[in-house]
Amino acid sequence: MEIKDLLASLVILLTYVGLTLGHLPFFRMNRAGIILVGVTILSLMGIINLKEAWQSIDAQTLVFLFGIMILNAHLGYAGFFGFSMQALLRYARSPLALLCIISFSSGLLSAFFLNDTMALMLTPLVYGVVKALKLNPNPYLLALMFSVNTGSLMTPTGNPQNILIASISGLSFVTFIKNLWIVSLFGLLLQILILTFIYPEVRSLKPLPPLEMTFRVHKGLLRKGIMVTSGLFLAFLAGLPMAESAFIACGLLLFTRRLRSERYFSKIDWELLILFAGLFILTFTTQKLGLHKPLLVFTQSSYGLLFLTVILSLLISNVPAVLILSPYVTTSKDWLLLAGGSTLAGNLTLLASVANLIVAELLEKGGHTLSFWEHLKIGLPLTLLNLLFLYLWLYLLP
């Protein structure tokens, strides 16, 4: 290997380390900044030129993700997520019922509206409810963490890595749901079982006191949001191109007299879009240098692919892992395995998922802390059993 290629490999390695840690020592850069600097250095070294960098970016993935973000922003302003959870929590007659409702409702919402968004929207609501009821908040907040990850598995709109996989593979919305809904359901049931074992108090069927909740709903925005969302998911079910459908929905929502466009754009996670674009470029460069070749031995079998997906998701995060492995995935089952492995790995530790970190950060701001080890004692058995079921369901069960 030439000196230039060796230095480029070091730059790529340091970039991935920065992405894993979320920062680099002595530098005030987040993940988006780190990847832009890394790609810039590779360009200055002559490893990749601007034309190659531009062509390596998958525009459909970015458009799809942008459209879902606009949809989530509109529904958030309309009060849809708070209204939905408020309506469901009224049926929480006991601590066990509350745990079940939080698990299934947040999992279902995450399947359609991005797990990170649900973590951001639902954490203050769930924490406020359990505090008002004077319950131990930990099992319910852990249920929320696990649910937004597990529930997001079943659709292409559930999380960023699924959006990426759907864009690259061409798997339809129906294919995702048909093959993965049972894996999500298994995971949600399993987390309830483990949480009730670890926290005996949540098994209680003792009636909870009535809880009055107030949440502002903008009826006009809500009606429009529900209409556009329904149309969008009908388009997905009909097999229409998902990126184009999301883009049209985005245009319909922005065509409004009620909200300024700036309010929509203020809710867009621009850093995530930059991160995605940079990851496309970084992955292309990694492949151009042949740094991926030692990994190919694991992609020769389905169980090797699952193992590598989980390990890479934990080491460098799920989206980079999917991008690195995507060129070596050919069958529909392997694509679904890649989606499942990269998503379920997020339940293993407190640091393994952005959604987990969002919940933890919001709780710390509210004066409550969830420890790494408390998460791990549930996350470890939950993840291993769910991954085993995923593999059996896709490859061994009829």
N, C-alpha and C positions, 0 to 999 in steps of 0.2 A: 504493500500500500504506500502510495506517495505521501510525502510530508503534508502536502495541502489537504489530501483526503483524510489523513490522520487528525489534523487540526479541525477539519470540518466535522469529523465524527465526535471529537471532544465538545465542540459547540453544541451539537445535537444532544449529546448526553447531558450537558449542563442545562440545556433548555428543558429537557424532560424532567430533570431533578427539580428545577424551579417550578414546573407545572405540578409536580407531585406535592411539593412543600407549600405552594401558593406564594412563595417569595424566595428571594436570594439574600443571603446574609450581607449586610452593609449596604443594600440597595433598596430603595423604596419603589419597588415595582410589583404589580399584581400579575396574575397569570396572563392577561391580555398583553400587558407591557413586556413581559418576559418573552413571549413567543414572537412579538414584533421585533424586538431587539435581536433575538436569535436568527430570525429569517433575514433581517437586514445584514447581519454579519456574514451569513452564508452567501448573500448576494454580492457583497463587497469582495468576498474571496473568489468570486467567479464560479461558485458551485452551481448556482441557479441564476438565470436571468429573469427579467421582469415578465417577458412573454410566457416563459415556462411557468412562472409563479401564478400568473393570471389564469392560464389554461388549466392548472391543477385544481383550481377552486370549483367545487360543485355548486353552481348557482341555484339549482333546484332545491337543494337542502337549505340554503340560506333564505330563499323566498318562502319556503314552507314554514320554517321556524319563525320568520318575521310575521307571517300572516297569523300564526297561532298566538304570538305575543300581542298583536293588535286585538285579537278576539278576547284574550284574557284581560287586557286592559279595559276594554269596553264592559265586559261582564263584571269586572271589579268595581268600576265606577257605578254601575247599575245596582250593585249590592247583591248580585246573584249568589255569590259563594256564601256570604254570611246568612242570607235569607234561607238558602238550602239547608245549611247546617242547623240553623235555628229551628226550622220546621222539623227536622229529624230528631234533634235533641229533646224535643218535647215528649218523645216516646221513651225516653230513658227513665224507666220507673225504678231501676235498681242499679247498684254499681256494676253488676255483670252486664246488664242491658246497655249501660252507658259505654262500657268497653267495646261491646259488639257494634254499637251504632257508630262510634268513632272509627273503628277498624274498617267496616264495610263502606260507610259513606265517604270517608276520605280516600279509600282505595278506588272507589268508583269515580269520584270526581277527578282523581289524578289520572285515570285512564284516558280522559278526554281533554284535560286542560293543563297538562304539564305538571310533573311532580314538584318541581321547584316553586312554581306559582302557588300550588296548594299548601306547601310547607309555609310559605310566607303569609298566605291569607288565613289559614286555619289555626296556626299556633296560638296567636293571641286569644282567639275565640275559645279554644279548648282549655287553655290555661285559666282563662277567666271563669269558665264554668266549673272546673274542678276546685278552684280556690273558693268560689262562692258556696259550693257544696261541702267544703272542708274535708275533701278527700285527699289521699296521698296522690300528688300529681304525676309521679314517675311512671307508673304503669300506663297511664292514659297518654302521656306524651311519647313514651316509647312506642305505644300502639300507633300513634300518628306517624312517627318516623318510619316504622316498618311498612305501614299501609301505603304511604305515598310512593314508596319505592315498588312494593309488590304489586299494587294496583296498576301502576303505570306500565307494567310489563305487557299487558294484553292488547295494546293498540299502538299504531305508529305515532299517535299524537301524545302519548303518555310521558315521554322523556326525550331529551336531545339525541341520545344514541339510537333510539328507535326511529326517530325522524330521519337520521342519517342512513340507517339500514334500509328503511323503506325507499328512500330516494335512490340509493345505489343499486339495490337488488330488484326494485320494481314490484316487491310483494304488496299485495293489495291490503286495504283496511280489513276486509272480510277474512283474508288468510290469517292475519295476525290474531283476530278475535277467535276464529274457529279453532286454532291450534293452541293458543296460550291462555284463554280464559280459565280453563280448568287448573292451570299451574298457578295463576293468581289466586283463585278461590282456595286452592289447597294451602297456599302460603298464608292467606288471611286467617283461615281456620286454625292452622298450626300456631300462628303467633298468639291467638287468643288462648289456645290450650297451654302454651308455654308460660304466658303471662299469668294465667290463673294458677299455675303450679308454683311459680316463683313468688307471686304476691297473693297469699290466701285471702286477703281482705276484699279483693275484687270478685271473688266467687259469690259474695253476698247477694241475696235476693231481697234484702230489707228495703222497703220503699224509701225513695229519696224525697226530700221536701220539694214542692213545686218551685220552679225557677222561672221568673219572668225576665225575658231578654228583649232588648230593644235594638233594632238594626235599621239603619236608614236605607230605603229602597226607592230608586227613581223609576217610576212605573213606565214612563215613555222609553227610557233607555233599556229597561228590562224587556219590554215587549219586542223592541227591535233586535236586541241581542239574542233572544230566544228564537226569533224567526230566522235570523241569519245563521245561527248555530245549527238549527234544525236543517236548514237547506244545505249547509256545508257537510254535515254528516250523512245526509241522503246522497249527496254527490259522492262521498267516499264509498258508501255502500253500493252505489251504482257502478263503481269501478272507474269513475272519472279521474283524470290525473290529479293527485293530491296537492302538488305545489301550485298548479294553476287554480284549483278550486279555492285554496286558502288565500291566494292573491286576490281573487275576485271578491271573496268575503271581506278581506281587508279594505278594498276600495268601497264597498257598500257601507261599511261601518264608518269610514272616514268622511263619507258624504253626509254631513249632518249639520244642523243649526244649533244643537244643544251643547256640544263640547268643542272647544278649540282643538285643532290638530296637535298643538304643542302638548296638550295634556295626554294624548295618546302616546306621542313620541317620548314623553318623559318616563313612561312606564316600560319602554323597550330596553331590554338588556343588551345594550350596544357592545358591552365588553364580551358577552357570550358570542355575538356574531363575529366580532374581530377574532376571538379565540378560535372559532370554527374555521374561518378563512386561513388563519395562520397554521392551524393543524393540517389542513389540506396541503399547504405548501411544504410544511415540515415532513409530512409523511412521504410526499413525492420525492423530496431530497433524500430521505432515508432509503427509499427503494432505489433511487438513482445510484447511490453509493454502495448498494448491496448489503447494507447493514442488517437487513431483515433475514438473510439466508439461514443463519443458525436456528431461526424459529421454525423453518419449514418442516422439520422433522415432526413437530407436534401437530401440524395441520393435516397429517396423513391419515389420522383417525378421528372419529367424532369425540371420543373421550379425551384425546390429546388436545383437540381444539377447545373443549370446555375447560380443561385445566389451564391452558395458556390464556384463555379469555379472562378467567377469574384472577390469575396471577397478575397479568398486565393491567387489569382494571384496578387492582389494589395498589400496584406500583406507580402507574402513570395516569390513572383515572380512566373511566369507561369510554369516553369519546375518543381519546387518542388510541386506546386499545382496539376499538372497532375499526378505526381508520387504518391501523397497521395491518390488521388481520383480513380486512375486506377483500383484498386482491386474491386471497387463497381460499375463499368460500365460493362454492359453486351451486350446491343443491339448496332447495327451499328449507329442508330440515336443518341444514347447517347454518343458514341465515337466522332461523328462529332460535337455534341453540346459541348463536352469537348474541342475539338480543337478550335472551334469557340469562345467560351467564354474566354478561356485562351489567345487567340491571340488578339481579339478585345479589351479586357481589357487594353492592352498595349497602346491604343489610348487615354485613359481617362486623364492621367496626364503626365507631362514631365518626371516624374521619374518611370513610370509604365512599361517601355520597355527599354531593353538594346540598341535597335536601336535608340530610342529617345536620350538616353544619349550619344551615339556615335556622332550623329549629333550636339548636343549641345556642346560637348567637342571640336569638330573640329572647330565649329564656334567661340568659345571663344579663341582658339589659333589664329584665324584669326582676332580677335578684334571685333567680333559681338556677341551680347547676345540676346537670346530669353528668355523671362521671363516665369515663371511657370504659371502666371495668363493669359498671352496672349495665351498660349497653352490650358489652361483649358477652356476658353470661347468657343473654337471650339471643343476641345476634349470631353467635357461633353455631349453636345447634339448629336454629331456624334456617340459616343460610345453607348449611351442609345438607339438611334433610330436603330443603326446597330444591337445591341443585340436583340431588339424587332423583327426586320425583320428575323434574324437568327432563333429565336424560332418559329415564324410563318411559315417560309419556311420549317423547318424540321418536324413540328408536326401538323400544322393546315391547311396549304394550300395544295390543291390537287397535 
